[in-house]
Amino acid sequence: MLPVARYFGSPPLRTTNPLEERVVALLEPDAEALGYRLVRVRLLGNRRKTLQIMAERISDGDFNSGDCTKLARRANEALEPIEYDSLEVSSPGIDRPLMRIEDFTRFIGHMAKLETTAMLDGQKRFKGEIVSVDGDVISLKTEQGEPKIKFSALHDARLVLTDKLIEEDLRRAKAVERDFPPPLAGEVSPQATEGAADASPLSHRAARTDSSPARGGANKTKRKNT
């Protein structure tokens, strides 16, 4: 059995630099008030900067195109102090990144890829089934053994797309659809009405919304030059 990996310090997984931390500080209170959890924030690019935000509903982990539009509109307002050229808001996807220790607990029994900041018995990358979570220690079952890795030792982590994961996601999606059935012909759902209101164009930005089954939807907003 591999020893427990230890790393002194707590490298943030949701963010990678102080500017991304500032995005979280500005947007997270409003996102939570709307019922959303910020999963990951990345600011990419040099000349043209793209701000990528992954989020999910706190209640059930879902995040559809209406949710994307709603959070994107709020982000455009809350993040005025942040310099970026375009904004992308999306769900984490099925093979999602694992950003919190609670994510590992939620997906016990599923396959994951983990990368540590420091070498652990000669390796930094691990792929295996999440067996258990004890405090901040994650136990994996890999082909090489059963390493125990402290959450604070992680540099990156995400689920592996498997048939089991897809089947579980489909069951969750059906449960959400059962709780929120689509409207009958001629009717408009409250979610659709809310999304339409949130999609109204901003004075200095234009928005375009895409939808993808694997990602649950993505909202891309580009800032106009002023």
Summary of the structure (lengths in Angstrom):
residues: 226
radius of gyration: 19.1
end to end distance: 59.1
largest distance: 62.5
contacts: 672
relative contact order: 0.18
helix: 29%
strand: 32%
